[in-house]
Amino acid sequence: MNIKDIDKKYIAPTYNRFPVVAQSGKGSVITDDRGRQYIDMGSGIGVTAFGIADPVWLDAVTKQAATLQHASNLYYTEPCVKLAELLCKKTGMKKVFFSNSGAEANECAIKAARKYAQDKYGKKRHVIATLTGSFHGRTLTTLAATGQDKFHKLFTPLTDGFVSFNAGCIDELEKINKDGTLAAVMIECIQGEGGVVPLGKDFVKALYEYCVKNDVLLIADEVQTGNGRTGELYAYMNFGIKPDIVSTAKGLAGGLPMGATMLGEKCENVFSFGDHGSTFGGNPVCAAAAISIIERLDEKLLQSVKDKSTYAFLSLENGKGIEAVTGMGLMIGIKTVKPAGEVIEECMKRGVLCLAAKDKVRLLPALNIDDGLFKKAIETIKRVCAE
Ligand SMILES: *Cc1c(COP(=O)(O)O)cnc(C)c1O
């Protein structure tokens, strides 16, 4: 049997995979089981931040794996402590909790916000507001947080205490909080799964001011937008706000599973011993990998992300068969005249791997994608849209 048949027989059918067996790669090129090469414009959904088998990342990972691959959180380990220090120094956040995925990073953010609000104001202040069209994860609690009805029906009852409101509508938030029950608001500055939709800067500013005024915590879900993706270290930095909690994952460890929840001044001491935990959280190999990524996200690298982004937007906007280009940095959504699925399929046939987000073609290439490959991929996408 071939890989696809064995997958069909033994893997729970939750994924509608593209017909590609990803076997190996280097940088932004993926090779399939027949030796066919593709330009990778998705980087494993924004995960392989510096591409496949990046030498600096690989060196950090292999050295740490050969030294100590795991110790548990019963003991101190150097990589996780160093990574927490690095993240706090670069963001001004105060403390970090490490986990293994975006959903877990959001779960921790929600727990921290509820604990903060209830310690200070009592049990009734526990509501978390999120935005319509948002995506925050697949656990029962982060599904409840996800502001898309289609995710809600399948597995009820979900965790209580979540409400969604429309971006741009502070008045809806005021209504939600009319009895003072609001603990936190959680946002993606650019909605990823929701279709690469950036929030309005004025709305984000107004939301931030509302939160400060009412001592409601602002949580930035930076699982997809974080770690250099938008041309800033974290996307909130484009919006002139300071969230109380920042969650991240995807690109953080460049291809190994890791989530992080960063806690600001208000809630840095909200957790005590035993309040939260994770067996794998802060794993030394993942942490060493993440250090090798975060250390390199300096001004020069971030500027190169912005430059590549400018090139892509200029090239794609007004392209034939393209209705709109959205996003920021190397998080790009393309609204095409043809159905996005058709464009993606045709690009794949021509050796370019793209992602979808709702009705858009979505690009999340490695931050250091080679200029020549990037231009070639953009040209291919343009041509397919125009035909
Ligand atoms: C991918 C994603 C998540 C979920 O991350 P997992 O690692 O799949 O649990 C949560 N929030 C956002 C914004 C995401 O893009």
Ligand as a Chemical Component Dictionary entry (heavy atoms), coordinates in Angstrom:
data_LIG
# 
_chem_comp.id                   LIG 
_chem_comp.type                 NON-POLYMER 
_chem_comp.pdbx_formal_charge   0 
_chem_comp.three_letter_code    LIG 
# 
loop_
_chem_comp_atom.comp_id 
_chem_comp_atom.atom_id 
_chem_comp_atom.alt_atom_id 
_chem_comp_atom.type_symbol 
_chem_comp_atom.charge 
_chem_comp_atom.model_Cartn_x 
_chem_comp_atom.model_Cartn_y 
_chem_comp_atom.model_Cartn_z 
_chem_comp_atom.pdbx_ordinal 
LIG C1 C1 C 0 -3.415 28.040 14.602 1  
LIG C2 C2 C 0 -4.058 28.968 15.567 2  
LIG C3 C3 C 0 -4.450 28.550 16.851 3  
LIG C4 C4 C 0 -4.368 27.099 17.284 4  
LIG O1 O1 O 0 -3.050 26.650 17.348 5  
LIG P1 P1 P 0 -2.761 25.066 17.507 6  
LIG O2 O2 O 0 -1.257 25.004 17.633 7  
LIG O3 O3 O 0 -3.274 24.409 16.277 8  
LIG O4 O4 O 0 -3.443 24.622 18.733 9  
LIG C5 C5 C 0 -4.955 29.492 17.716 10 
LIG N1 N1 N 0 -5.064 30.787 17.365 11 
LIG C6 C6 C 0 -4.699 31.231 16.142 12 
LIG C7 C7 C 0 -4.825 32.676 15.825 13 
LIG C8 C8 C 0 -4.186 30.338 15.203 14 
LIG O5 O5 O 0 -3.854 30.785 13.981 15 
# 
loop_
_chem_comp_bond.comp_id 
_chem_comp_bond.atom_id_1 
_chem_comp_bond.atom_id_2 
_chem_comp_bond.value_order 
_chem_comp_bond.pdbx_ordinal 
LIG C1 C2 SING 1  
LIG C2 C3 SING 2  
LIG C2 C8 DOUB 3  
LIG C3 C4 SING 4  
LIG C3 C5 DOUB 5  
LIG C4 O1 SING 6  
LIG O1 P1 SING 7  
LIG P1 O2 DOUB 8  
LIG P1 O3 SING 9  
LIG P1 O4 SING 10 
LIG C5 N1 SING 11 
LIG N1 C6 DOUB 12 
LIG C6 C7 SING 13 
LIG C6 C8 SING 14 
LIG C8 O5 SING 15 
# 
